[in-house]
């Protein structure tokens, strides 16, 4: 996110698109259907009048990876001298506009933390870089900004909707400190809430925040709840507003300083419904190879 909070880019490399109706259909016929055949580099860019979204599913032949690199089709992530460099070359969905540029993430803090999101550890989350500086340079559209960033990893051994009913995640930062909250509602009706706080050059520590702030519901009626920060978290604007997923900009206070960040809410109950699965492909493309 840019320092002024006006621009943002979110990039998710998925070695198996967790929200793919195609993969869901494939699993009905074969539970061992290979996740790599539904891989994608999801990119969401928001900067002034430039609003681009790309999500193209590709088969395993278009995926290559090792300890320092992952490529999905024409886009790739590479560790270079301690920085994470992401080169994007995509076509948007559904309009096929060009989305091409580079994002460089320079870590300012790191973490080896691995968090079990469910009691059996079927799904895990690792906030590897809680605080980073970010340089964003896109050629198409022409967008450049500097700001703060974050990098994490998720891993799962079964479809998300089999374990979770919903979740709420947020990460806010003032550039020197960050706080991350991850609340999940499990399919059995129980909930698990986690919060962590860290600063540049420091390890993450557990943060306790009992207060839950009710944010305005989305256009599709999704509830949004936030935790974290020392002041009341408020909604700034909504970046993505879908029938089962919303991403928003929020603001709060950390150590007496204004902090801005990203909030996400996901309803897997909504995602399971046939009408949502009918709509999802309109935000996706499928590569020919």
N, C-alpha and C positions, 0 to 999 in steps of 0.2 A: 504494500500500500504506500502511496506517496506521502510525503511528510505532512502535506496539508489535508490528507484524507479525501482528496477529490478524485484520485485515480487508483485503480487496483488491477492486479492480474492474479488469477488463480490457475495453477497448472497441476494436473493430477495424472500421473502415469499409472494406468491400471492394467496389470497383467491378468486380465479377466475383468470385464466390465460388470460390476456388481448389480447394475441396474439394466442389464441387457435383456429385453424380451426374447431375443434370438437364443441367448444362452439358456434362459429359463425353459424355452421349448425343447432345446437340445437335451437338457437334463431330464426331462420327462421320459425321453426314450433311452437315455444312457446316463446314469448318475456319475459316471467317470468321464463325461465329456470334458475335453481339455480346455481349461480356462484360457490358455494362450491363444486359442482360436477366436477369442472375443476381446482382444486387447485394444486399448485406445489411449491416446494422449489428449485428454480433455483440457481445453484452454478457454478461459473466460476473461476477456479484456474489457475494462470499463475506463474510459478517459474522455471527459467532455462529451462531444458528440459521437465519439468512436465507441461503438458497442459491438463486440464480436464474440461469437460462441462457436467453438469447434469440438466435435466429438465424432470421430470416424473409427469404426470398428475394423480391425485387421486380423488376418489369420496368423498362425504361428510362423509361417514363412517370412513374414514381415517384421518379426521380433528378433532382436539380438541383445545379449546382455552378458556382463561379467561383473566383477566386484566394483569396478569404477565407471561403469557405463551401461546405459540401457537405451536402445533405439526401438521405436515403434513407428514403422513406416518411414516417413520423411522427417520426423522430429526425434530429438535425442536429448538425454541428460548425461553429463560427463563431469566427474570430479577432476579439476585442473588446479594443481598447486594449492589445494585446500579449499578452493571455491567450487560451488556447484554451478555449472554453466548449462543453460537450457537453450537449445536452438530449436525454434518452432518454424515449421513450414506446413501449413494446413489449409484446408478449405472449410469455410463455415457451413453450419447446418441451420436452415435448409437452403440458403441462397448461394452457396459456393463462392463467397467472397474470399479473397486471398488473406491469409493471416500469417505473416512472416516476420520474425525478429529474434532477438536474443535477450535472455534474462540471466544476470549474474548475481548469485547469492553468496555473500561473504560472511561466514559465521562469526558472531560475537560472543556466543556461548554455545555449549554443547551438553548433551545428556545421553547416558546409556540406559535410561529408564525404559522398562518394558512393562506395560500395564495390561493385566487381564481385564477385559471388558465384561466377561461373564464368569460365573463361578467355576466353570470347567476349563477356562482358558482356550476355548475354541476360537475366540476372536481376541486379538491383542492390538495394542496401540503403542507407538514409540515416538515421543516428541523429541526427535534427534537434535534439532537446532531451534531452541526456543526464541533466540534473538539473532537477527542477521541484518546487515545492510544490503540493499538491493539496488541494482542498476537495471532499468528496463529500457531497451532500445528496439522499437519495432519500425520496420520499413514500410510495411503494409498492414494496417494503416500507419501513417506517420505519427508515432507516439513515443515520447521520451519522458521519463521521470526517475527520480531517486527517492528512496524511502526505506522503510523497515520491512523485514520479512521473517519467514518461519518455514520450517521443513519438518514433516513428520511422516510416519509410515504406519500402515495398517495391514494386518494379515488375518485371514479367516479360513477355516476349514469346511465351512458350509455356507449356504446362502444367508445373507443378512436377515431376511424376513423370517427365517426359521428360528432365529435366536432373539431378535429384537422386535418390539412393537414400535418404538420410536427412540430418537436420541436428540440431545441438544449439546452443541459444542461452541465454545467461543475462545478467542485468543485476543487479548488487548495488550497494548504496549505504549510506553511513552518514549521509546527509543533506547532507554537504558534499563528498563525493567519490563517484565512481561508476566502476565497471569493467564493460565489456561484452565478452562473448566470443561469437563466431559461428563454429562449425565445421560444415563441410558435407562430405558424402561424395557425390561425383559419380557419375553413372551409368556412367562409364568405369572406375571403380574407384579414381580418385585422390581425394585429400582436400585441403581448403584450410581453414586455421585462422587466425582473426583475433581480436586482442584490443586494446581501446582503453581508456585511462584518462583521466579528467578531473576537474576540481574546479569549484566554483561560480565563474563569471566567467572560466574558462580554456577554451582549446581542447582538444579531444581529442588525445591523443598515443598512439602505438603502445606497447602493453605486451606484454612477452614472458613467457609462462608455459608451460613445457614440461610441467609435471606435469598429468596427467589423473587425476581422482579418479573411481573407480567408485562410483556411488550405487546403492542397492537397486533391483532391477528392479521394474517396475510389476505390478499385478494381472494385466495381460494379457501379461506377459513381455517388455515393452520394456526394453532396456538404457538406463541413464541415466549419462552421463559429463559431468563438469563440469571447467572450468578457471577459473583466475583467483583473485585474492585472495592474501594472504600466508600465510594459514593454510589448513588442510585444509577444503575445502568440505563441509558436511554437510547432509543432508536434514532439514527440519523437518516438513513434511507435504505431501501430494499434494492439489492443488486439482481437477484434471481428470485422469481416468484412463480413457482410451479405447483401443480396439484398435490405433490407429495414432498416437495423440497423447497426450502427458501434459504437464501444467503443474504445477509444484511450487514450494513455498517453500523456499529454502536460506539458509544463513548461512555467513559466512566472516569474514575480517579485512582491513581496509584501513587503512593507516597506524596500525596498533596499535589501531584501533577496531572494535567489532563492526559488521558490515555484514550487512544482510538483503536478500534479493531474490527474483527470479523466475527459474526455470529451465524451459526448454521442450525437449522432444525430439519429433521427428517422424520416422516411418518411412514413406517414400513407397513402399517395397516392400510394406509391409502395405496401404497405401491402394489400391494397384493390384489387390489380390485381390478376387474377386467377393463373398466373405462379408463383407468390410468395407464395400464399397459397398452391400451389402444393408442393413447396420445404420445407416449414416450418416443416412438420411432420418428416422429416429426422433428425432434431435436437431434437426430442422429443421421450419420451417413454410414454406408457399408462399402469398404473398398472392394474394387473388382478382384483384387488378388490379395 
